[in-house]
Amino acid sequence: MKTGRVAIEGLRIPVHSLNTLVVGSGAAALNAAVSLHDRGQRDIAVVTEDFEGGTSFNAGSDKQTYYKLSLAGGATDSPRAMAEDLFRGGCMHGDIALCEAQGSAAAFYHLVGLGVPFPHDRWGGYASYKTDHDPHQRATSAGPLTSRMMVQALAAELRRKRIRVFGGHPVVGLLTADEGGAKRVIGALALDRNRSRGKQPAFVLFNAVNVVLGTGGPAGIYAASVYPESQTGSHGLAFEIGAAGQNLTESQFGLASLAFRWNLSGTYQQVIPRYFSTDRNGGDEREFLNEHFPDMGRLATAIFLKGYQWPFDPRKVADHGSSLIDILVYRETVVKGRRAYLDFRRNPSGGGTFGDFSLDRIGPEARSYLEKSGALQSTPIERLRKMNPPAIEIYRSHGIDLAAGPLEIAICAQHNNGGFKGGIWWESNIAHLFPVGEVNGSHGVYRPGGSALNSGQVGSLRAAQYIAARYGGKPLSKSEFLAATGDRIREKISLARQMIAGAAAGAGTGKKARRELRERMSRYGAHIRDPKTIGREAGKAWAQLARLKRSLQVKSAADLAEGFKTLDLCLTHAVYLEAIKEYLAKGGASRGSYLVLDPAGALPCPGLGGEWAFALAAPESFVNKKIMEIAIDEKGRVPTEWVDIRPIPPDEAWFETVWDDFRNDRIIR
Ligand SMILES: Cc1cc2nc3c(=O)[nH]c(=O)nc-3n(C[C@H](O)[C@H](O)[C@H](O)COP(=O)(O)OP(=O)(O)OC[C@H]3O[C@@H](n4cnc5c(N)ncnc54)[C@H](O)[C@@H]3O)c2cc1C
């Protein structure tokens, strides 16, 4: 990496010129950097807004899952079988599914080699269990903080390899050049947080042949979110330069606690806690689920099942299914404006004809599970203590004692299956830009639990393979780089100056703007979607963006990164709402992890008003046969395109042919 300086608009800006810039420091980004280095590309650097920020480092669950090919004992699995299971989730390209399956073992053993403590038996078999949408028992886990352990192992390797890290450097713009009429990424503009102060922004330029984008999911666009607070996402960076998103409508939503953002899945539900709600001031306590279930047995069984049916799924609503609970919590909190809680101190209560709680009243599957786990104690907290003490501990480490009080809950955004489109080497439609990890939208409508982490590792490895093989070489000269990017850099500097100009008067406008867009997204673009309101809300989102571009103010240059982030989030939520609008306009109905209100459909349960009626998207419907792509064009419009779903490619593994192609360098292309 060579470093120089340039003077632009009265600022002296450092320019780092290198082969590949990796943006972000989550599990996917770090693996890209480590894998590039392993393949001989040493002219690289990682730039991140927060080295210990992001989802991988800060999120987990009661047993955080990593999905991989079954590798232990007599397991009869194959990459093709795994690809078929990924593909069956719907709206996922078959070639990508095959790559994720083929690359699974290598990516997994890479982590094992780096020291991630995935459990194995005496003979070296990596035991696994069944997760959701997983017919093959492919899931493994290193505990509640699997992804944090992955980051720690990869970060240690990064240090061993002495790969340069620019911490506290949020990227605020990607830079492109025209190449034969198409766009190619050639670098990025970042802010140096520690040196930006007063009215002086400290910008930093990166002049790179390639950019690997590992900025994670669009967490910051939701008010109700179980993403860690340090993760906000930066999709706006790529939308701004015309990168195409796909399957943006497909995210996962589920029950989580608010005081400390944590998924209430697995044992938290299997111990059957009590759900109740109160008014805003804590009065008028009610066990609001009772009136929508026929009896205590059905209610307690639905709560138990929520443990391994965690993401909201409209297919699991009917017949008092576990996802009915998510609808009722949403109705209680968002529609009625009350507060909902989980209480581990007491069993659900009923009385009268509804019946009181008893472990003899729950379904046989639930009863047998609790029996086998030795968890037939008389209260939820005792059962949790027996089945999963670390689940209590993790709350205690955040100052919350589950034995002492209830947990406030909401239906929260957790993961985006969609994201930016990439080919089989994870390169986007913008040449040399490689979205990896959650920012890459490789998944479809449903995905097996744990496949996000597999996808992040395989995708970043494949991006590194491609870059090392095809996109080596030197970046542009400083003058060529500036000739191509000068206008855009000046535009960003001028935006920064405009944001600082109002200084003190501007305090708080960013916070208010974020609250507005987050509430819009959680109310209209999360797990309950309404064709009647979506157009209006998308319109409001674009109007807010136009307003913010003119008037957003920050207190000083030290807050500029937040200002740029607010604009990024506003753009991102507008594009996401636009995608949902298009999906609904094409007649798209409920699927994945969201419910589309439809007066012609069925009620979730008797007694709920007609406004809650919905129908499931039929397997043969238009939206299930295509993948929606969306991008911002040169004129600022947001066209969508529905593309055919590519099938899983046929087997090509005839050794002599593969060897010939391999020797003649016809594989990576
Ligand atoms: C509660 C919860 C539980 C989960 N459980 C599972 C599970 O069991 N199994 C599973 O497979 N998946 C799970 N997931 C999803 C999975 O953890 C994430 O998809 C994955 O960790 C994302 O990794 P990543 O590397 O793509 O991004 P992240 O780990 O989110 O990293 C993004 C990085 O980009 C940086 N960044 C962002 N914007 C910028 C910018 N402008 N400039 C510089 N840096 C930037 C951030 O600081 C961060 O370092 C879970 C998610 C949550 C929230």
The ligand as an SDF file (V2000), in Angstrom:
LIG
                    3D

 53 58  0  0  0  0  0  0  0  0999 V2000
  -29.5630  -11.8970   17.3770 C   0  0  0  0  0  0  0  0  0  0  0  0
  -29.0130  -12.5510   16.1520 C   0  0  0  0  0  0  0  0  0  0  0  0
  -28.8110  -13.9250   16.1480 C   0  0  0  0  0  0  0  0  0  0  0  0
  -28.3060  -14.5400   15.0100 C   0  0  0  0  0  0  0  0  0  0  0  0
  -28.1160  -15.9020   15.0030 N   0  0  0  0  0  0  0  0  0  0  0  0
  -27.6000  -16.4970   13.9150 C   0  0  0  0  0  0  0  0  0  0  0  0
  -27.3440  -17.8900   13.9030 C   0  0  0  0  0  0  0  0  0  0  0  0
  -27.5880  -18.5820   14.8900 O   0  0  0  0  0  0  0  0  0  0  0  0
  -26.8140  -18.4240   12.7650 N   0  0  0  0  0  0  0  0  0  0  0  0
  -26.5420  -17.6760   11.6580 C   0  0  0  0  0  0  0  0  0  0  0  0
  -26.0540  -18.2180   10.6560 O   0  0  0  0  0  0  0  0  0  0  0  0
  -26.7680  -16.3500   11.6430 N   0  0  0  0  0  0  0  0  0  0  0  0
  -27.2790  -15.7500   12.7410 C   0  0  0  0  0  0  0  0  0  0  0  0
  -27.4990  -14.4070   12.7140 N   0  0  0  0  0  0  0  0  0  0  0  0
  -27.0980  -13.6480   11.5190 C   0  0  0  0  0  0  0  0  0  0  0  0
  -25.5760  -13.5000   11.4550 C   0  0  0  0  0  0  0  0  0  0  0  0
  -25.0570  -13.3610   12.7690 O   0  0  0  0  0  0  0  0  0  0  0  0
  -25.1780  -12.3030   10.6130 C   0  0  0  0  0  0  0  0  0  0  0  0
  -25.8070  -12.3850    9.3650 O   0  0  0  0  0  0  0  0  0  0  0  0
  -23.6710  -12.2420   10.3940 C   0  0  0  0  0  0  0  0  0  0  0  0
  -22.9710  -12.2690   11.6170 O   0  0  0  0  0  0  0  0  0  0  0  0
  -23.2920  -10.9970    9.5970 C   0  0  0  0  0  0  0  0  0  0  0  0
  -21.9040  -10.9930    9.4420 O   0  0  0  0  0  0  0  0  0  0  0  0
  -21.2170   -9.9450    8.4610 P   0  0  0  0  0  0  0  0  0  0  0  0
  -19.7720  -10.2260    8.5330 O   0  0  0  0  0  0  0  0  0  0  0  0
  -21.8730   -9.9710    7.1430 O   0  0  0  0  0  0  0  0  0  0  0  0
  -21.5640   -8.5150    9.0840 O   0  0  0  0  0  0  0  0  0  0  0  0
  -21.3300   -7.9180   10.5470 P   0  0  0  0  0  0  0  0  0  0  0  0
  -20.7960   -8.9160   11.4780 O   0  0  0  0  0  0  0  0  0  0  0  0
  -22.6020   -7.2310   10.9260 O   0  0  0  0  0  0  0  0  0  0  0  0
  -20.2140   -6.8510   10.3180 O   0  0  0  0  0  0  0  0  0  0  0  0
  -20.4290   -5.6470    9.6180 C   0  0  0  0  0  0  0  0  0  0  0  0
  -19.1990   -4.7980    9.7800 C   0  0  0  0  0  0  0  0  0  0  0  0
  -19.2350   -3.7010    8.9110 O   0  0  0  0  0  0  0  0  0  0  0  0
  -18.8450   -2.5310    9.6140 C   0  0  0  0  0  0  0  0  0  0  0  0
  -19.4140   -1.3940    8.8770 N   0  0  0  0  0  0  0  0  0  0  0  0
  -20.7150   -1.1560    8.5840 C   0  0  0  0  0  0  0  0  0  0  0  0
  -20.8190   -0.0330    7.8460 N   0  0  0  0  0  0  0  0  0  0  0  0
  -19.5690    0.4300    7.6590 C   0  0  0  0  0  0  0  0  0  0  0  0
  -19.0230    1.5510    6.9710 C   0  0  0  0  0  0  0  0  0  0  0  0
  -19.7930    2.4300    6.3330 N   0  0  0  0  0  0  0  0  0  0  0  0
  -17.6800    1.7250    6.9730 N   0  0  0  0  0  0  0  0  0  0  0  0
  -16.8650    0.8590    7.6210 C   0  0  0  0  0  0  0  0  0  0  0  0
  -17.3300   -0.2110    8.2950 N   0  0  0  0  0  0  0  0  0  0  0  0
  -18.6650   -0.4270    8.3020 C   0  0  0  0  0  0  0  0  0  0  0  0
  -19.3880   -2.7750   11.0150 C   0  0  0  0  0  0  0  0  0  0  0  0
  -18.7710   -1.9720   11.9860 O   0  0  0  0  0  0  0  0  0  0  0  0
  -19.0120   -4.2390   11.1770 C   0  0  0  0  0  0  0  0  0  0  0  0
  -17.6570   -4.3690   11.5250 O   0  0  0  0  0  0  0  0  0  0  0  0
  -28.0040  -13.7740   13.8480 C   0  0  0  0  0  0  0  0  0  0  0  0
  -28.2040  -12.3950   13.8680 C   0  0  0  0  0  0  0  0  0  0  0  0
  -28.7010  -11.7810   15.0070 C   0  0  0  0  0  0  0  0  0  0  0  0
  -28.9070  -10.2990   15.0060 C   0  0  0  0  0  0  0  0  0  0  0  0
  1  2  1  0
  2  3  1  0
  2 52  2  0
  3  4  2  0
  4  5  1  0
  4 50  1  0
  5  6  2  0
  6  7  1  0
  6 13  1  0
  7  8  2  0
  7  9  1  0
  9 10  1  0
 10 11  2  0
 10 12  1  0
 12 13  2  0
 13 14  1  0
 14 15  1  0
 14 50  1  0
 15 16  1  0
 16 17  1  0
 16 18  1  0
 18 19  1  0
 18 20  1  0
 20 21  1  0
 20 22  1  0
 22 23  1  0
 23 24  1  0
 24 25  2  0
 24 26  1  0
 24 27  1  0
 27 28  1  0
 28 29  2  0
 28 30  1  0
 28 31  1  0
 31 32  1  0
 32 33  1  0
 33 34  1  0
 33 48  1  0
 34 35  1  0
 35 36  1  0
 35 46  1  0
 36 37  1  0
 36 45  1  0
 37 38  2  0
 38 39  1  0
 39 40  1  0
 39 45  2  0
 40 41  1  0
 40 42  2  0
 42 43  1  0
 43 44  2  0
 44 45  1  0
 46 47  1  0
 46 48  1  0
 48 49  1  0
 50 51  2  0
 51 52  1  0
 52 53  1  0
M  END
$$$$
